[in-house]
């Protein structure tokens, strides 16, 4: 790459001497030179040659002296690196020039060997500065892109890493959360566009903040649906517990959000959540031109189908036994062995509960009723009927009672 040097000096013979001294570098396209006789002409030259890398300027010149030119150069957005030239006895001006941002100085009469070594040293400095700025710009762009997916602290760490550490496509064990909204299509068709915009912006923004609070990764946002990953891209030893805690926090936030908009006359649907854990193919699937950090595989599909199963079950959160059994003190109640859409094998699922709910009378009675359901006990219908009597709004108790009254038995069921 050719570096361009602007020489600003009113001595008439200097141009010839410089071109003669640097003829090899010019011939090999290491350097090119532009010349100006004073500060005003130098500024005009920079406008015509914005690619100028280095300015070598005399301090004493007509119309605009070197110190004034240096001040103008420092005001520019692309601050030009400068070497000042002055008589040895003019150290006061040289000191002023250095204080104003000059990189180095030379004394007159010019020693051309000294000029050559000073130019080479300064260009190396410029290249280091450019590389630092390039890296900073790359990091800022990376951080802006990563901030869409990762919590601010994680995005900062990833942006600071050289290469694609953690971004390359590979298999790893993860937890996946899928969320979706009931009746969203109808809302889109009926709501005012401005209301829908504000609604979705607040909803997606709010859920994302909850995810980031648990250091999850937002892999996809498709309309009203959100896909969240844990243990990716970085390792999280407690990722199963994080994922379930995050799902419960998302549920609480979504219910508060729904009630707030209901008071404003907008009937926003229930947010349904599915959670599963297992191996998945994870990484940046966008290639070199587009960043698309996401996950693919059966684990992801299962989480999505668990989310959909909530519609049949009447629940808002449905988590697989694969993730629940990894949480040391999982609090929840078993839903049953679900045969999800497109599957033949059953998967045990649970509804997570808060600490207060897990110690309540309803949870204890549900556990008793579910044990009767697993054992095909003849008292199972009265047990679930008592549960519904205790809490008529319990969707899961109602679901099982309805199944039983329709002749179903056991805990294996087709959903979705």
Order of alpha helices (4+ residues) and beta strands (2+ residues): beta-alpha-alpha-beta-alpha-beta-alpha-beta-alpha-beta-alpha-alpha-beta-alpha-alpha-beta-beta-alpha-beta-beta-alpha-beta-alpha-beta-beta-alpha-alpha-alpha-alpha-beta
